[in-house]
Amino acid sequence: MSVITTIAAAAAAPAATPAPAKSPIPDVSVQVRDLSNSTFAWFQTYWLQIIIAVAIAVAIVSALYALRRLGARLCREERGRGDWLTIVGRVVTKTTNYFIIMVAIRAVDGYAQTPPMIDRMVTFFFTLAAVLQGAIWAREFILGAIEHKTSAEHFKGEAIINAMGLIRLLVSVVVFAVATVVLLDNIGVNVTGLVAGLGVGGIAIGLAAQGIFADLFAALAIIFDRPFSKGDQISFGTSSGVIEAIGLKSTRIRAYTGELRIIANKNLLDKEILNVSGRDHIRLPFTIGVAYETPPETLARIPGILTELVEAEGGKASRAGFESFGASSLDFTLLVDVPGKDWGIAHPLRDRLMVAIVKRFAQEGIAIPYPTQTTFTAAPDGTIIMPYPEKAT
């Protein structure tokens, strides 16, 4: 009786839910066989379109190779590496064979009615080729633009020699990092975490080496902004000298007193810089005092006299006129502009002009007084005591 009861209870109980079946692991041999079968069927069905597509692809490949050869001819040595035609030619010559072939295949892929599996493969390999080729072109164009920017005649190529190696490394890292992220995103990988990680890592590296990067970017600012170049005479802060070398970390300046000053690029750019070599004239200031006893008619002729003397010596009188009532003289200001930037010309002109002014004033009877002071002595009752005996009346 107990056996019958147990059997009945088991029959009344609900049936157990079967475990979900595991998805079968794709068989590579099956996939290869399916691909072969679909490819064979594709050839049988679209053989004419395939032949036409191959002919078009060959024409595209030939045209792209011809374009690359044209780019090589643009890279002529007489133009220089900074010329824009040379830069374009270098960019074109960096086109890879892999990219050329994938462009041709992708261009005729739709016309040849390729099977879905082959179409997906073509799309993947074309995306890979396009991203990598874009990174190569971008790197070459950026480097060419930098060379064009720094190829001015007064730079003498020094900026490129000092910085091009590091600039090439930085540009390559940045460009290919962006290309990697773009490629992963195109093939369906979630790159949000990767981008965030790169950002955090970049911030950490920047904080750890902010002093080095500050001087490095200051050096790049000097290269691009060109506040000065090698051989320029500059004044900064309370110092001055001649630029001897511009490095990635510091700039070397030969002081006029002979010593070599080495200053970090960031500290140098934080100061006000006067580029003496960039001037187109040298201004020589003069302050000339004449005696108060000079007649007004003579005072009125003094600006014209000074201008005449300046022009006779080869200078230009920017200003010649009365300035102020001095303690012991009437002061005139004379500002002389000497064309050019050569102090070897300006200093002798200043000396000749000083001698000419003294001679002309002597001829005109114009006295140049020196500071004088008269002392009067008084008796206790306030009577003035003369410094000489009074004549008897």
C-alpha positions in Angstrom: 0.0 0.0 0.0 2.9 2.4 0.8 4.5 1.7 -2.6 1.3 2.5 -4.4 0.9 5.8 -2.4 4.5 6.8 -3.2 4.0 6.1 -6.9 0.8 8.2 -6.9 2.5 11.1 -5.1 5.3 11.1 -7.6 2.9 11.1 -10.5 1.0 14.0 -9.0 4.2 16.1 -8.4 5.0 18.7 -11.1 7.7 17.8 -13.5 11.1 19.3 -12.9 12.1 22.2 -15.2 14.9 21.0 -17.5 18.2 22.9 -17.4 18.7 25.3 -20.3 20.7 23.9 -23.1 24.2 25.4 -23.6 24.7 27.2 -26.9 26.9 25.1 -29.0 30.5 26.3 -29.6 30.9 27.3 -33.2 32.8 24.8 -35.2 35.6 26.5 -37.2 35.6 23.7 -39.8 31.8 24.3 -40.4 32.4 28.0 -40.7 35.2 27.5 -43.2 33.0 25.1 -45.2 30.1 27.5 -45.2 32.5 30.3 -46.4 33.9 28.1 -49.1 30.4 27.1 -50.3 29.1 30.7 -50.3 32.2 31.9 -52.1 31.9 29.2 -54.8 28.2 30.0 -55.3 29.0 33.7 -55.5 31.6 33.1 -58.2 29.1 30.9 -60.1 26.3 33.5 -59.9 28.2 36.8 -60.3 31.2 35.9 -62.4 30.8 38.7 -64.8 30.4 41.4 -62.1 33.4 40.0 -60.4 35.6 40.3 -63.5 34.4 43.9 -64.1 35.0 44.7 -60.4 38.6 43.2 -60.6 39.3 45.4 -63.6 38.0 48.5 -61.8 40.0 47.6 -58.8 43.2 47.3 -60.9 42.5 50.7 -62.4 42.0 52.2 -58.9 45.3 50.7 -57.7 47.2 52.0 -60.7 45.8 55.5 -60.2 46.7 55.5 -56.5 50.2 54.3 -57.3 50.6 57.0 -59.9 49.4 59.6 -57.4 52.0 58.3 -54.9 54.8 58.6 -57.5 53.6 62.2 -58.2 53.9 63.0 -54.5 57.5 61.7 -54.6 58.3 64.0 -57.4 57.0 67.0 -55.4 59.7 66.3 -52.7 62.4 68.2 -54.4 65.5 69.2 -52.4 65.7 72.7 -53.8 62.3 73.6 -52.3 63.3 72.7 -48.8 61.5 70.5 -46.2 59.3 73.4 -45.0 57.8 74.2 -48.4 54.0 73.3 -48.6 54.4 71.4 -51.9 57.1 69.3 -50.3 54.9 68.7 -47.3 52.0 67.6 -49.5 54.3 65.3 -51.4 55.7 63.7 -48.3 52.2 63.1 -47.0 51.1 61.4 -50.3 54.3 59.2 -50.4 53.4 57.8 -47.0 50.4 56.0 -48.5 50.8 52.3 -47.7 50.3 49.4 -50.2 47.8 47.9 -47.7 45.6 51.0 -47.8 45.7 51.2 -51.6 44.6 47.6 -52.0 41.8 47.9 -49.4 40.5 51.1 -51.0 40.2 49.3 -54.4 38.5 46.3 -52.8 36.1 48.4 -50.8 35.3 50.5 -53.9 34.1 47.5 -55.9 32.7 45.5 -53.0 29.1 46.5 -53.5 29.2 46.2 -57.2 30.5 42.6 -57.1 27.6 41.6 -54.8 29.9 39.9 -52.2 28.4 37.5 -49.7 27.6 39.0 -46.2 30.4 37.2 -44.5 33.0 38.4 -47.0 31.5 41.9 -47.0 31.9 42.0 -43.2 35.6 40.9 -43.5 36.2 43.6 -46.2 34.6 46.3 -44.0 36.8 45.3 -41.0 40.0 45.3 -42.9 39.2 48.5 -44.7 38.4 50.2 -41.4 41.7 49.0 -40.0 43.6 50.3 -43.1 41.7 53.7 -43.1 42.3 54.4 -39.5 46.0 53.5 -39.6 46.6 55.4 -42.9 44.8 58.4 -41.5 47.1 58.4 -38.5 50.2 58.2 -40.7 48.9 61.1 -42.9 48.0 63.2 -39.9 51.4 62.7 -38.2 53.3 63.5 -41.4 51.2 66.6 -42.0 51.6 67.9 -38.5 55.4 67.4 -38.6 55.5 69.1 -41.9 53.5 72.1 -40.6 55.9 72.4 -37.7 58.9 72.3 -40.1 57.2 75.0 -42.2 56.6 77.1 -39.1 60.2 76.9 -38.0 61.9 77.2 -41.4 62.1 81.0 -41.4 65.5 82.3 -42.5 66.4 83.9 -39.2 65.9 80.6 -37.3 68.6 78.9 -39.4 66.9 75.5 -38.7 68.1 75.6 -35.0 64.6 75.1 -33.5 64.0 72.0 -35.6 67.4 70.5 -34.7 66.8 71.0 -31.0 63.1 70.0 -30.7 62.2 67.8 -33.7 63.0 64.5 -32.1 60.9 65.1 -29.1 58.1 66.7 -31.1 58.0 63.7 -33.5 57.7 61.3 -30.5 54.9 63.4 -28.9 53.0 63.7 -32.1 53.3 60.0 -32.9 52.1 58.9 -29.5 49.1 61.3 -29.5 48.1 60.5 -33.1 48.3 56.7 -32.8 46.6 56.8 -29.4 43.6 58.6 -31.0 43.7 56.1 -33.9 43.6 53.2 -31.6 40.6 54.5 -29.7 38.8 55.3 -33.0 39.6 51.8 -34.3 38.3 50.0 -31.2 35.2 52.1 -31.2 34.5 51.2 -34.9 34.8 47.5 -34.2 32.3 47.7 -31.3 34.5 47.9 -28.3 33.4 50.1 -25.4 36.2 52.6 -25.2 34.7 54.8 -22.4 36.7 53.2 -19.7 39.9 53.2 -21.8 39.5 57.0 -22.5 38.9 57.7 -18.8 41.9 55.6 -17.9 44.1 57.5 -20.4 42.8 60.8 -19.0 43.6 59.9 -15.4 47.0 58.5 -16.4 47.8 61.7 -18.3 46.8 63.9 -15.4 49.0 61.8 -13.0 52.0 62.1 -15.4 51.4 65.8 -15.9 51.4 66.5 -12.2 54.5 64.4 -11.5 56.5 66.1 -14.2 54.8 69.5 -14.4 58.2 71.4 -14.1 59.7 69.5 -17.1 56.5 69.9 -19.2 56.3 73.6 -18.3 59.8 74.2 -19.7 59.1 71.9 -22.7 55.9 73.8 -23.7 57.7 77.1 -23.1 60.4 75.9 -25.5 57.7 75.1 -28.1 56.2 78.5 -27.5 59.5 80.1 -28.3 59.8 78.0 -31.4 56.3 78.9 -32.7 55.9 82.5 -31.3 59.5 83.5 -32.1 60.0 86.2 -29.5 63.8 85.8 -30.2 66.2 83.5 -32.0 69.9 82.6 -31.8 72.1 85.7 -32.0 69.5 88.2 -30.9 70.3 90.8 -28.2 67.6 90.8 -25.5 66.9 92.4 -22.2 64.9 90.6 -19.5 64.3 91.7 -16.0 67.4 93.4 -14.9 69.7 91.4 -17.2 70.6 91.5 -20.8 72.8 89.7 -23.3 73.0 87.7 -26.6 71.1 84.5 -27.2 73.6 81.6 -27.7 71.4 78.5 -27.6 67.7 77.6 -27.2 67.2 74.2 -25.6 64.2 72.2 -24.6 64.8 72.9 -20.9 66.7 76.2 -20.8 68.1 79.1 -22.8 71.7 80.2 -22.7 72.4 83.9 -22.8 75.9 85.5 -23.0 75.9 88.6 -20.9 77.7 91.7 -22.1 80.0 91.3 -19.2 81.2 87.9 -20.5 79.4 85.4 -18.2 77.0 82.8 -19.6 73.5 83.0 -18.1 71.4 79.8 -18.1 67.7 80.4 -17.4 64.7 78.0 -17.6 62.4 78.6 -20.6 59.4 79.1 -18.4 61.1 81.6 -16.1 62.4 83.5 -19.2 58.9 83.8 -20.8 57.4 84.9 -17.5 59.5 88.1 -17.7 59.1 91.1 -20.0 61.5 90.6 -22.9 62.9 93.4 -24.9 64.4 92.2 -28.2 67.0 94.8 -29.0 67.9 93.1 -32.3 64.3 93.7 -33.5 64.7 97.5 -33.4 64.8 99.5 -36.6 66.5 102.6 -35.1 68.4 103.6 -32.0 67.2 106.7 -30.0 69.8 108.9 -28.3 68.5 111.2 -25.6 70.1 114.6 -24.7 69.2 117.1 -22.0 70.8 120.5 -22.7 70.7 123.4 -20.2 71.3 127.0 -21.2 71.7 130.0 -18.9 68.7 132.0 -17.8 70.4 135.1 -19.0 70.1 133.9 -22.7 68.1 136.4 -24.7 64.6 135.3 -25.7 65.4 135.6 -29.4 68.3 133.2 -29.0 66.1 130.8 -27.0 63.6 130.7 -29.8 66.3 129.7 -32.3 67.8 126.8 -30.2 65.3 124.0 -31.5 66.2 124.9 -35.1 69.9 124.9 -34.3 69.7 121.5 -32.7 67.7 120.0 -35.6 70.2 121.4 -38.1 73.2 119.9 -36.2 71.5 116.5 -35.9 70.7 116.3 -39.7 74.3 117.4 -40.5 75.5 114.3 -38.6 73.2 111.9 -40.4 70.5 111.5 -37.7 66.9 112.4 -37.3 65.6 114.8 -34.6 62.5 113.2 -33.2 62.1 116.0 -30.8 64.0 119.2 -30.1 62.5 121.8 -27.8 62.1 123.3 -24.4 61.5 120.9 -21.5 61.5 122.6 -18.1 62.8 125.4 -15.9 65.7 123.8 -14.1 67.3 124.8 -10.8 70.1 126.7 -12.6 69.3 126.5 -16.3 66.6 126.4 -19.0 66.5 122.8 -20.0 66.0 121.6 -23.6 65.4 118.0 -24.7 66.9 116.5 -27.8 65.9 113.0 -29.0 68.0 111.7 -31.9 67.0 108.6 -34.0 69.8 106.8 -35.7 68.6 104.4 -38.5 69.5 100.7 -37.9 70.5 98.8 -34.8 74.3 99.1 -34.8 75.6 100.8 -31.7 79.0 101.0 -33.5 77.3 103.7 -35.6 75.2 105.3 -33.0 77.9 105.9 -30.3 80.3 107.8 -32.6 77.4 109.9 -33.9 76.5 110.8 -30.4 80.1 111.9 -29.7 80.3 114.0 -32.8 76.9 115.6 -32.1 78.0 116.6 -28.6 81.1 118.3 -29.9 79.1 120.0 -32.6 76.6 121.4 -30.1 79.3 122.8 -27.9 81.0 124.5 -30.8 77.8 126.0 -32.2 76.7 127.3 -28.8 80.0 128.9 -28.3 79.7 130.7 -31.7 76.1 131.8 -30.9 77.2 133.0 -27.4 74.9 130.5 -25.7 76.2 129.6 -22.3 75.7 126.1 -20.9 75.8 126.7 -17.1 76.8 124.3 -14.5 74.9 124.2 -11.1 75.9 127.3 -9.0 74.9 128.5 -5.6 75.3 132.0 -4.0 75.6 132.3 -0.2 74.6 135.5 1.6 75.6 136.2 5.2 73.6 138.3 7.6 74.4 140.1 10.9 72.4 139.3 14.0 70.2 142.3 13.2 69.5 141.0 9.8 71.8 143.3 7.9 73.4 141.7 4.9 77.2 141.4 5.3 78.8 141.8 1.9 81.6 139.4 1.0 83.8 142.4 -0.1 84.6 145.7 1.6 82.2 148.5 0.8 83.5 151.6 -0.9 83.6 154.8 1.2 81.1 157.3 0.2 
